[in-house]
Amino acid sequence: MHHHEYPDGAIIPPVRNSHTLTKSTTDSSKAYLFGGANQDGPLKDLYELDLNTLVFTKMALDESEMSLPMLEMHSAHIMGGTHLLLIGGRKLEVGQPMSELTFSDDMYSIELATGKVSLFGRLPTSLGS
């Protein structure tokens, strides 16, 4: 194992737990880090990781049609090589107090080319991984 040092000014995701890191099915050099939680609570940020250079790029989410909640303890999968599918987990809507953190039955889709967020469907029951 090799420890990678990042130069000053490099994009580095904040420390977190309960996130997902999902490898692309169409480009073996890419992986996507989404959400999780830190000491402040759940997150809803998305980063692309170049597995060859270990360089992170923060991706913008397009929430023009739907707001994505902050998620932790979810699962994530690449769908059709073009979308990141987020399934279940614990969610918290932006602006809600931590006491409103609940397990989710929602499935969200993020189009990787544009960051466009949409509701993909619902599970028969709430799910956390």
C-alpha positions, 0 to 999 in steps of 0.5 A: 500500500502506498500513501498518496500525498496531495499538493497544497490546493488540491481538491480533497474530499472532507473526512467522512464515514458511511459514504460510497465509492463506486467504480465506473462500469464503462471507464475503469479509471474512474470512481465516484465518491458520494455522501456519507457523514462527518461530525456535522452530519450527513453530506450530499457531495459528489466527487469523481476520482481518477484512479490512475492519478488519484486526482479528485474533481468535485462534481456539481449537482443539478437540483433544478428539478429535484432537491437531493437530501443529504445521505449516509449509509446508502448504497450506490451503483453505476446504471447503464454506465451513465448514472449513479444510482443511490439507494436507501440510507439515512437521509436528512433534507437540507435545513432540517435538524439532526433529529429528523434524520430517518432511514429512506426508501428512496432511490435517486439517480444522478446523471454523471455527465450533467449532475442532474438529480432525479427520483428513480423510484421507491423501495418496498421498505426503508433500507440502510447498509 
